[in-house]
Structures are given as C-alpha cells and as structure tokens.
Amino acid sequence: MRSEISYDVQQTHKETLRNSVLNSALPSSLLGGQPVREVIQKGHYTALSVCACEDDHARVRRGDQEALEDVISRELSPGSEGRRLVLYGGVGMGKTTAVEKVIWDWTTGARLQHYALLMRVPVWELAALGGKAESLQRMLGCIHTHISTETLAVALQRPQSLLLVLDGLERLQNLLCAPLSSSSLICDVQQEASGSVLLCSLLHGSLLAEASVLITSREPVESLRCFEVVGFSQTQRRTFFQQFFDDRGQAERLFHQCEQALGAYEQCFRPAFCWMLCNVFKTQFENKNTPPETLTHLLSIITHMLLQKQKMQAEQSRALVSSLGKLTNSVCSYSDITSCGLLSFLHSPMLSAFLCISGDVTHPDTTFSFLSPVMHEFLLATSFYLDQSVQEISDERSDLYYTFLAGLSDSVQRKPIEDSVGKFDESRISTFSQWLMGNVSRVLPDGDATKHFRVFQLLQHARNSSLVKESISKSRWRLVGYSSMQEPDCAVLSYVVSCVGEMEHMNLYRAELTDEQIERLIPALWLSKSIGLSQSRLSLTAITNLSTALAEGRTIKLDLSYSTLEKESVKTLCRALTRSTLESLNLCGCSLTTADCEALAQMLSGGSQLRVLNLCGNNLEDQGLIHLSSALENCRLQEINLDLCSLTAASMPALSSALNSGFSELRKLNLRRNAVMDDGMELISQVLQKGRLNTLNVSSCELTGSCCSSLAAALQSENCRLTELDLSVNDLDQSGAMQICEALMTPKCSLEILEMSRCELTEEVFRALGSILMSGGSKLVRLSVGLNDVGDTAAKHIWEALRHKHCKLQHLDLEMLSLTDACVEELCESVAASSTLSTLILKNNRLTDSSVPRLVKLMLDRPLMTQLNLTKPHWRYLLPSTRSS
Ligand SMILES: Nc1ncnc2c1ncn2[C@@H]1O[C@H](COP(=O)(O)OP(=O)(O)OP(=O)(O)O)[C@@H](O)[C@H]1O
C-alpha cells in the first residue's frame, strides 16, 4: 500500500510539513499562547487529558479521563482506517497544539507511521469558496504543491493510507448550517462541488470513505466519534511548570504558589492560561515583585504589563480598557468594534494584544475575538468600575465576571491596573458591595449549598473582612450540609468563618473529606461550636487535623456517629480531647472496641471537659466498660449512652462501684439492649439508692420480676433522685410490676417519667397504675405502658384516673393494648376532663374508622391536646393542621 508513494516524495512531504509546523502563523502573545514551534522546540509540549463523549439520546455521557496521546494511538491504530475522530474543547484548550504535535511526530517518524501520507484539509480555502464549486483533489493539490498532480491522484486512490487533519471546524460553521440530504453527498474526489457538499461528504464518510480524518472543533460533532479536550490535570500542570522553568526547585515553588492563588487554580486546566500564568510568575519573580495571590490580581498585573509595553498614556489606556469591556460577545464584528469606541485603536498594536483579528481590520467581514476568554470577562468587569454608562450588575453573567467584580473591589488587587488606567469610580465600588450584600442575604437562607459557596467565593475574592461580617450578620444563614464541597470551597468557608469569628454548627453529614480538604477546613472547624460529621469517612490524617482543631478551638459538640474511622483514630482524638473545650461527643456506631475504651478512659480522667458521651452500638464488651468505669469516678461526665454495647452483668460491679464512689458526676445512664440481668440490676439499684442518677434506661436488659424488689426499695429510699426510668421490654411479670407500683405510691418516689412498654403487664397492674395516678402523691407526668395485651377493661382504670383532679399526666402511650371502638366514648370523655394531657398515643390498636369522627371532635374541642397518634399500617388521619396525628 505504501509503496505507491515513493520514499523521496514522502520525505519531501514530511520536510515541507515540518517546516509548516515550524513556521506556523500563530504569533507569540501573552494572552494567546506560545507558538507551536516554540512549544515543540523548547520542549514545553505536555501531555493533555481528554475524555470520551457519547451523545446518548441528546444526553452527553462522559467517560474517564485519558492521555490524549494514548487516545490518538488507539483510535488511529492500524485497522481503524476510515475513522473520523473529533477532538473538541474551548478556546486555548490545546487542540491546535495537539494536532500540530501529531503532524510533527509523523514527520519525524515518531508515530502513526502506518499512514503513507498525512495531509492538512484546506480550512481557509474551503471557507473562502463561497458559492464556487471545486473538487477536493484540486483543493488538496493547491496547498500541497510539492506533491505532483499524478502522485496526489494515486495517493487518493489509496485512501486507507491517508490521514487528513482538519483543524478548526468552527471556522466552517457556515458550511454546516444547512442540512444536506444524503443524495447530495458526493464520493468522487475529482467531482466539483460547493464547500458545504465537500465538507459534509468528507465528515459523513462518502468522500474518501477509507481515509482517517482527525478533526478539531470547539463543539462536539453529532454522530462522529468525539473526545473532549479537558486540558491539564494537576500532574500534567506540574510537568508543564517543570518544563517551563529551568530550575526544578523554582518550578516546584511557583507551581505550589499558583495552586494556592485564589481562583487561578480553577483556570489552570486550560493550557493557554497555564502558559500565561508561568510568564507572569516568571516576570514578577525576575523583577522581584510579589506573585499574584488571586486571579483578579493576576489579570490586573497582565493588563498593566500589556499597556506598559505600548507605553500608553493613562487616559488612552482607560479609554481602551473601558471600550474593550463593552464588547459583550466573544466574537465581534467590525461594527461592534466601532460602536464600542475602538475606532481610534483599529490600527494600534494594542488591539491585537487583546483580540485575535481575522482579516484586514477595516474590512466589514473581519471578525474580532478575545485571545483569552478569561481576559474578556476581566475587561467586562473592569469597565463596570470605569464607565458609568455600563449597565448595572445583572444576574446573567458568568461566574468569572462576578469573581472579577469582587476582586476589583479590593484596592490591592486593582492597584496594578489602576497604575495604568487611573483610579476606579468609588461610587461603583460601593454599588458592588451593596449588590454582594443583597446577594448574601438572598442566598444564605436557601438550602442550596452550591449557591452558598458561590457567594462565599465572592466574599473571599473581595478580601474585605468587614464586608463579610456585615453581610453575614444581616443574613439568616441556613446551616445546610457542606459535605459535597471541593478543596477550594474548604478554604473559602474557612475564610468566611474566620471573618465572622464563629460558626454555630458545621454540618458535614456524610462527608468524605480528603486530608487536604480537612487541612484547609481547620480554621473553620476551630471556630465551630458544633461539628456534625455523622456517617462520614475520615482517614487517620483527617482525624489528626480535626483533633488539632478541637484541641485549640472552641468546639463543644462533635457528632461522629456511624462514621468510618481508621485504626488509631479514637486514640488520636482522645489525646486532643484532654485539652479541648468539647462537652459532647457522639461515637455511636463507630465500630469501637475494648481497646478504644482504654483511650476514652484516659481522656475522661485526663482533664477532659466532656459531659456527654454516646457510645451506643459499639461492641465494647464488659472489659471495655470496666476500663471506662475506672474513669467515671474521676471525670466530669454527666451522661453516658451504652445502648447495645455487648455488656453483661459481669461489668456491672465495676460500673456500680465507680458510680457509688461519691466522686462521679454521672446523672444519666443508658444501658438499653445489654444483658444487665437481675444481678446487674440489683447493683444498679444500689447506685439509685445513693441518689447518684436521675435518668436510667434499662429497657431490653433481660430483667425479670426478681430484680424488682431491690429496684422498688431504691425508688422509695430517702436519697433516690431518679426522675426518669425506662423498664420497657423486660418480662417483669405481675408481681414484679406490682412492686414497682407500690414504690410509686410512696410520696418519696420522685419518678416523673415511667416507661413499661412490653413488660407483660396485666389488668391488675393497670388498676394499680390508675390508683397511683389518682393518689395525689404521684409525680408521674409521662407514662408509657404500650404493647401489653390488656384490652378495654384494663384501660378503664387509666380513663378513670385521667378524669381525676390529682392526675398530672401530660403524655400517655397506650400503643397496641388491643383497645376497641367500645372504649372510645369513655376515652374521649376522660381526655376532655383532663386538665394536663396533651399527647395520647393510640397507634396499632383495634380501633376502626367509625371511631374517627369522635376522636376528631375531641381534638377540635380540646386545644390543649397537641398530638393524637392513631397510626395503623393502613390508616392515617391528619387531624387539625398545626397538630400532628
Ligand atoms: N500540550 C501542550 N503543551 C504545552 N503548551 C500547550 C499545549 N497545548 C496548548 N498549549 C499552550 O496553550 C496555547 C493555546 O493552545 P491552542 O492554540 O492549541 O489551543 P486551541 O484549543 O487550539 O484554541 P482555539 O480553539 O482558540 O484555537 C498554546 O499557544 C500553548 O502556549
């Protein structure tokens, strides 16, 4: 196949193409980029990233990022002949540089040698065809004059060995506007046709069907294989810096400075921007000036550099900048240019420092486009401050525009450009501040975290801490979850919180923060009163950073419940907590073990301020509680939740002796869902007797009636201060429960809240409970006796009590007692007679729809009642709107 083209012809062609790359017309410009020649010769070429893109029923799906070089080698490998491959991406993304490099590599024999000929498609010539007809063969011949007509004809007969390169499809948009029918497509390279037919036939594949075509475009091309050029990844940027600066150390330092520069970091994926950035950093460095710290500062320096180079007067510079800032479209016509007041600059080299001019400046068809889209937005923002005739700030511009408006409101960032164009209009600066404050107060009450970050970014870019303070203090800041934030957002949030001085609650629910993110977040964490990290995933380094913030900061509440923590995390955290102000720690469901309890015990007795500790759902086992108990008599803990911690009666002696010691401050103990059993309960009763606890939860602790005598004795004792007791889900049986009831009868008993749901209670017990409620001595205000299958007759005792003047009940839970419609009338009369009851739970009983009207009437007649719960799996009534059903 390749033998058809002689070696000499091929070498001459390669030589010519090489020269065309070296002589490429692109001028070197700070905004436009480095000419391809220099990129290649100076070894600045850096691999780019692309991602495959599929148009799936009008929904664009993107694949993973890959190196462009790998994609080209794969997509244009031997056997893939006939492929149309599109690289698309925005201005300055490196498309032209990439295809020029492909051409260069082919000419040097480095790549794609299975193609006998690589030819450029004559883009300008096609665009200029107008209504004329021409054949593709003749057009190719015109720009490849070193190939004889005969050789070209032979080569085109063998399209499999051809690679055509079409750079800049966007320049041929006018040829693609009108859709062509497939019958108008041609397949003969010698056939003359309009530019539109030639182009469509080539893209469609009817013309030179077996040739491969590499196309670049600003937009994806429907029905062709497309890859989006996404520019430089962080690693590729680092390589670019290393290739740009001779000194590796300097390259590394400047790379890090760039990554830190506000806003610049987000632009650096664009190669043209990277090149501009490196140039400015280099110049600033050589002139011993401080490098720019923000994107605005960078653009301010660049504009100053460009204007200084032309030695323009301040007045002229001001006129140029404000006129350029009135060009709102990225591609402008001659008339746009003149109407914006740029007529006097048409022949000035200054215009081409900012704009790419295609054609003769005075020709009406000439188009003008900004060399850098970033600079375009910067000039738009600048002109707002220079020219009163520019419209007020609208809500429809790009994020970059607002970023620049914010940056330019800061005197330090606008200083370089002010040195060239004169002072900005002060009234405009305060107009912007007012606009930003209005924006903050509109966005912060909203639940959209992305919008929050957008205004935070603007506040950070304006670098005006009093503006931040004022605007946040005047807004209602809804503390939505910020877990989806990116690394720059962390710094932004830290800045804002630092300016405000404190944050009520940092909501990072379900966060998966990287080490870098949490490091950037430290200043904000430091100032957060409460931090919510429930269900998050944190590495040990992240925990170390969090611990630093806790140790030095002012956080009093931390929720790490159900988070995935690495080994040693609890130890690290505990070390920091001995020095922190933390008062409440939630480690529920964090897979803690016995070993972690040692660290917790050390922290508790080591000077921590902790008052509340939630360890629910961790497999601590008895040994773990024994460790913790050693600290309980020597710490400030007032509340501990040990629900479902795999404990048994074996750890109760240690716990009760610690609580009995006299030094323990613990008042609230939750032992729910542990095998405390009767022996353990007897020891806990001793603690109650000494008056240590005021709240105890021993529901589902495998208790029986046997422990009730000691518990009852404790409840009646002089010192007992227990006000809240949960005995639910224990088989207390009638005699056990009656013992508790007897204790409740004595005036010494201080219980206000009693839960005995699912305790196998009988009608006898209900009768006793009724008497207690009517006795006048009882302090009970909440009673839960649900899930005891006693029926209407037992409940009668409760109805009777409710009507009694001594009954103080406010909350009554009668779930699943097998109540029927028969009791409803009496129930309603009793509730109506009660002067205290506000909540009644009747769910999962045998009531039917026929009772509903009576219950609804009750609710309507009794404003005191705030909740009546009648839920059944299939039956849910919504009672008066402000009250729940
Ligand atoms: N792979 C690369 N390695 C090093 N520098 C690059 C690379 N790609 C692009 N550049 C730099 O970015 C500048 C702009 O690149 P290029 O002109 O290729 O972009 P483009 O995508 O073709 O833009 P446009 O759509 O405006 O033509 C180049 O002049 C060069 O300075």
The ligand as a Gaussian input file, in Angstrom:
#p B3LYP/6-31G(d) Opt

LIG

0 1
 N        0.079000      20.292000      25.035000
 C        0.546000      21.499000      25.295000
 N        1.726000      21.663000      25.923000
 C        2.190000      22.877000      26.206000
 N        1.535000      24.012000      25.919000
 C        0.347000      23.920000      25.316000
 C       -0.205000      22.656000      24.969000
 N       -1.365000      22.861000      24.394000
 C       -1.549000      24.192000      24.361000
 N       -0.525000      24.833000      24.916000
 C       -0.452000      26.278000      25.127000
 O       -1.771000      26.824000      25.005000
 C       -1.844000      27.734000      23.915000
 C       -3.168000      27.607000      23.215000
 O       -3.279000      26.318000      22.630000
 P       -4.016000      26.047000      21.261000
 O       -3.870000      27.188000      20.355000
 O       -3.563000      24.729000      20.804000
 O       -5.482000      25.986000      21.760000
 P       -6.784000      25.667000      20.894000
 O       -7.543000      24.658000      21.639000
 O       -6.413000      25.308000      19.518000
 O       -7.546000      27.031000      20.950000
 P       -8.523000      27.659000      19.829000
 O       -9.789000      26.912000      19.883000
 O       -8.674000      29.069000      20.291000
 O       -7.802000      27.536000      18.534000
 C       -0.671000      27.378000      23.064000
 O       -0.258000      28.505000      22.323000
 C        0.378000      26.954000      24.068000
 O        1.006000      28.079000      24.669000

